[in-house]
Amino acid sequence: MHNTRTIFLREIRSYFNSPMAYIFLVIFAIFNGYFFTSTFFLYNQSDLRSLFSVVPMVYLIFVPAISMGLIAQERNIGTMETIATLPLKTYEFVLGKYLAVISLILLGLVATIIHLFTLMKFGSKIDYGALLTGYIGLALVGSMYAAIGTFASSITDNQVVAFIIGIFIVLIFFLMGFFLPLVPTNLAGIIQYLSVEYHYSNISRGVIDSRNLVYFFSVIGFFLAMTVQSLEVRKWK
């Protein structure tokens, strides 16, 4: 795991040595803070439901944006050839990059803890179990989208193209649940299971079923495996 750790630290440093991480964290906090406060004081709610509903939509743009350059940028600046000569396995390289994106996403979620303090101060009869599972759900959705973004970055040399591909794929998973009434009855169960909203809504309501966890970890594993395969096929070029 030493190589994975090295790639992880290298990627984290590159995030914070550039404006990207700071821009992401600030805008992420502003977006979520605006939508949370605008409904919290309006409806006098005692939960973070509005926050848990808006963050997955914010993810649709932000996660592909922070992951689009993970591998595509390496090819762009010509460092991929140098990395390929190192005693580094493909899966170690991919895992290190992926964990760096997850770390940035989790930092963004940590910034929303301020809304929890607001809830504790003004709310009543707070369900802390539901709050915990809600954050677990957000972490899983972010991790899934990060895996998709990592894959998108591995199949093209252009960061903008990787961004578009990433958004397209995450939108497919996000919108599946909304098109459920339009699909044939015999396919409804499959479409529902593939919908990220279906599994996330279960977890955010406090229901952590093994099927939901299997779904997220399976999708994450699939796209990371596809990323490794993509690099192997292109021989790190």
C-alpha positions as CSV (number, residue, x, y, z in Angstrom):
1,M,0.0,0.0,0.0
2,H,3.0,2.3,0.1
3,N,2.7,3.1,-3.6
4,T,-1.0,3.9,-3.1
5,R,-0.2,6.2,-0.2
6,T,2.4,8.0,-2.3
7,I,0.0,8.6,-5.2
8,F,-2.7,9.7,-2.7
9,L,-0.4,12.2,-1.0
10,R,0.8,13.5,-4.3
11,E,-2.7,14.1,-5.6
12,I,-3.9,15.7,-2.3
13,R,-0.9,18.1,-2.5
14,S,-1.7,19.0,-6.1
15,Y,-5.3,19.8,-5.1
16,F,-4.2,22.2,-2.3
17,N,-1.3,23.7,-4.3
18,S,-3.8,24.9,-6.8
19,P,-7.1,26.9,-6.3
20,M,-9.2,23.8,-7.1
21,A,-9.6,22.4,-3.6
22,Y,-10.4,25.8,-2.1
23,I,-12.8,26.7,-4.8
24,F,-14.6,23.4,-4.5
25,L,-14.9,23.6,-0.7
26,V,-16.1,27.2,-0.6
27,I,-18.6,26.9,-3.4
28,F,-19.8,23.5,-2.1
29,A,-20.4,25.1,1.3
30,I,-22.2,28.1,-0.1
31,F,-24.5,26.1,-2.3
32,N,-25.5,23.7,0.5
33,G,-25.7,26.4,3.1
34,Y,-28.0,28.5,1.0
35,F,-30.5,25.7,0.3
36,F,-30.4,24.4,3.9
37,T,-31.0,27.8,5.6
38,S,-33.6,28.9,3.1
39,T,-35.9,25.9,4.0
40,F,-34.8,25.3,7.6
41,F,-36.1,28.6,9.0
42,L,-39.0,28.7,6.6
43,Y,-40.5,25.3,7.7
44,N,-39.0,25.2,11.2
45,Q,-37.9,21.6,10.6
46,S,-35.9,19.6,13.1
47,D,-33.8,17.6,10.6
48,L,-31.3,18.0,7.8
49,R,-33.7,16.7,5.1
50,S,-33.2,19.7,2.9
51,L,-29.4,19.3,3.1
52,F,-29.6,15.6,2.4
53,S,-31.8,16.2,-0.7
54,V,-29.7,19.0,-2.2
55,V,-26.1,17.5,-1.8
56,P,-26.6,14.7,-4.3
57,M,-27.7,17.2,-6.9
58,V,-24.7,19.4,-6.1
59,Y,-22.5,16.2,-6.5
60,L,-23.7,15.9,-10.1
61,I,-21.5,18.8,-11.2
62,F,-18.9,19.1,-8.5
63,V,-17.7,15.4,-8.4
64,P,-17.1,15.1,-12.1
65,A,-15.4,18.5,-12.0
66,I,-12.8,17.6,-9.3
67,S,-12.2,14.1,-10.8
68,M,-12.0,15.0,-14.5
69,G,-8.2,15.7,-14.4
70,L,-7.2,12.7,-12.3
71,I,-5.7,10.8,-15.2
72,A,-6.5,12.9,-18.2
73,Q,-4.3,15.7,-16.9
74,E,-1.4,13.3,-16.4
75,R,-1.6,12.5,-20.1
76,N,-2.0,16.2,-21.0
77,I,1.2,17.3,-19.3
78,G,3.1,14.2,-20.3
79,T,3.8,12.7,-16.9
80,M,2.0,9.5,-17.6
81,E,5.0,8.0,-19.4
82,T,7.2,8.7,-16.4
83,I,4.8,7.2,-14.0
84,A,4.5,4.1,-16.2
85,T,8.2,3.4,-15.7
86,L,8.0,3.3,-11.9
87,P,7.5,0.1,-10.0
88,L,3.9,0.9,-9.6
89,K,0.9,-1.4,-10.2
90,T,-2.1,0.0,-12.1
91,Y,-4.6,-0.7,-9.3
92,E,-2.3,1.2,-6.8
93,F,-2.2,4.2,-9.1
94,V,-6.0,4.2,-9.6
95,L,-6.7,3.6,-5.9
96,G,-4.4,6.4,-4.8
97,K,-6.1,8.9,-7.2
98,Y,-9.6,7.7,-6.2
99,L,-8.9,8.0,-2.5
100,A,-7.7,11.6,-3.0
101,V,-11.0,12.6,-4.6
102,I,-13.0,10.9,-1.8
103,S,-10.9,12.8,0.8
104,L,-11.9,16.1,-0.8
105,I,-15.5,15.1,-0.9
106,L,-15.5,14.1,2.8
107,L,-13.9,17.5,3.6
108,G,-16.8,19.1,1.9
109,L,-19.2,17.1,4.0
110,V,-17.3,18.0,7.2
111,A,-17.9,21.7,6.3
112,T,-21.6,21.0,6.5
113,I,-21.3,20.1,10.2
114,I,-22.0,23.7,10.9
115,H,-25.7,23.0,9.9
116,L,-25.8,20.3,12.4
117,F,-24.9,22.8,15.1
118,T,-27.6,25.1,13.8
119,L,-30.1,22.2,14.1
120,M,-29.0,21.4,17.6
121,K,-29.4,25.0,18.7
122,F,-32.8,25.7,17.1
123,G,-34.3,22.2,16.5
124,S,-36.2,19.9,18.8
125,K,-36.7,16.1,19.0
126,I,-33.7,15.5,16.7
127,D,-33.2,12.0,15.3
128,Y,-29.4,11.6,15.5
129,G,-29.6,8.1,14.1
130,A,-31.2,9.4,10.9
131,L,-28.6,12.2,10.8
132,L,-25.7,9.7,11.0
133,T,-27.2,7.4,8.3
134,G,-27.9,10.5,6.1
135,Y,-24.2,11.4,6.2
136,I,-23.2,7.8,5.5
137,G,-25.5,7.9,2.5
138,L,-23.9,11.1,1.2
139,A,-20.5,9.6,1.6
140,L,-21.5,6.5,-0.4
141,V,-23.1,8.6,-3.2
142,G,-20.0,10.8,-3.4
143,S,-17.7,7.7,-3.4
144,M,-19.8,6.2,-6.2
145,Y,-19.7,9.4,-8.3
146,A,-16.0,9.7,-7.7
147,A,-15.4,6.2,-9.1
148,I,-17.4,7.1,-12.2
149,G,-15.4,10.4,-12.5
150,T,-12.1,8.5,-12.2
151,F,-13.2,6.1,-15.0
152,A,-14.3,9.0,-17.2
153,S,-10.9,10.6,-16.7
154,S,-9.1,7.4,-17.8
155,I,-10.7,7.0,-21.2
156,T,-9.8,10.4,-22.7
157,D,-6.9,12.9,-22.7
158,N,-9.2,15.9,-22.6
159,Q,-10.4,17.0,-19.2
160,V,-13.5,18.7,-20.6
161,V,-14.5,15.6,-22.4
162,A,-13.9,13.6,-19.2
163,F,-16.1,16.1,-17.3
164,I,-19.0,15.7,-19.8
165,I,-18.7,11.9,-19.8
166,G,-18.7,11.9,-16.0
167,I,-21.8,14.0,-15.8
168,F,-23.5,11.9,-18.4
169,I,-22.9,8.7,-16.5
170,V,-23.9,10.0,-13.1
171,L,-27.0,11.5,-14.6
172,I,-28.1,8.1,-15.9
173,F,-27.9,6.6,-12.4
174,F,-29.5,9.7,-10.8
175,L,-32.4,9.9,-13.2
176,M,-33.3,6.2,-13.4
177,G,-35.7,6.5,-10.4
178,F,-37.5,9.4,-12.0
179,F,-38.3,7.5,-15.2
180,L,-39.5,4.4,-13.3
181,P,-43.2,5.1,-14.1
182,L,-42.4,5.1,-17.8
183,V,-40.7,1.7,-18.0
184,P,-42.5,-1.6,-18.5
185,T,-43.5,-3.4,-15.4
186,N,-41.2,-6.4,-15.9
187,L,-38.2,-4.0,-16.0
188,A,-39.3,-1.7,-13.2
189,G,-37.5,-3.8,-10.5
190,I,-34.2,-3.7,-12.4
191,I,-34.4,0.0,-13.1
192,Q,-35.3,0.7,-9.4
193,Y,-32.3,-1.3,-8.2
194,L,-29.9,0.5,-10.5
195,S,-31.2,3.9,-9.4
196,V,-28.9,5.6,-6.9
197,E,-31.8,7.6,-5.5
198,Y,-33.6,4.5,-4.4
199,H,-30.7,3.2,-2.3
200,Y,-29.7,6.6,-1.1
201,S,-33.2,7.5,0.1
202,N,-33.4,4.2,2.0
203,I,-30.2,5.0,3.8
204,S,-31.0,8.6,4.5
205,R,-34.2,7.5,6.2
206,G,-32.2,5.4,8.6
207,V,-32.5,2.1,6.9
208,I,-29.1,0.6,6.1
209,D,-29.9,-2.6,4.3
210,S,-27.2,-4.9,3.1
211,R,-28.6,-4.6,-0.4
212,N,-28.0,-0.9,-0.4
213,L,-24.4,-1.4,0.7
214,V,-23.9,-4.1,-1.9
215,Y,-25.2,-1.8,-4.6
216,F,-22.8,1.1,-3.8
217,F,-19.7,-1.1,-3.3
218,S,-20.5,-3.1,-6.4
219,V,-20.9,0.1,-8.6
220,I,-17.7,1.6,-7.1
221,G,-15.8,-1.7,-7.6
222,F,-17.1,-2.0,-11.2
223,F,-16.0,1.5,-12.3
224,L,-12.6,1.2,-10.5
225,A,-12.0,-2.1,-12.3
226,M,-13.0,-0.5,-15.6
227,T,-10.5,2.3,-14.9
228,V,-7.7,-0.2,-14.3
229,Q,-8.7,-2.1,-17.4
230,S,-8.8,1.1,-19.4
231,L,-5.2,1.9,-18.4
232,E,-4.0,-1.6,-19.0
233,V,-5.5,-1.6,-22.5
234,R,-3.9,1.8,-23.3
235,K,-0.7,0.7,-21.6
236,W,-0.6,3.9,-19.5
237,K,-0.2,6.0,-22.7
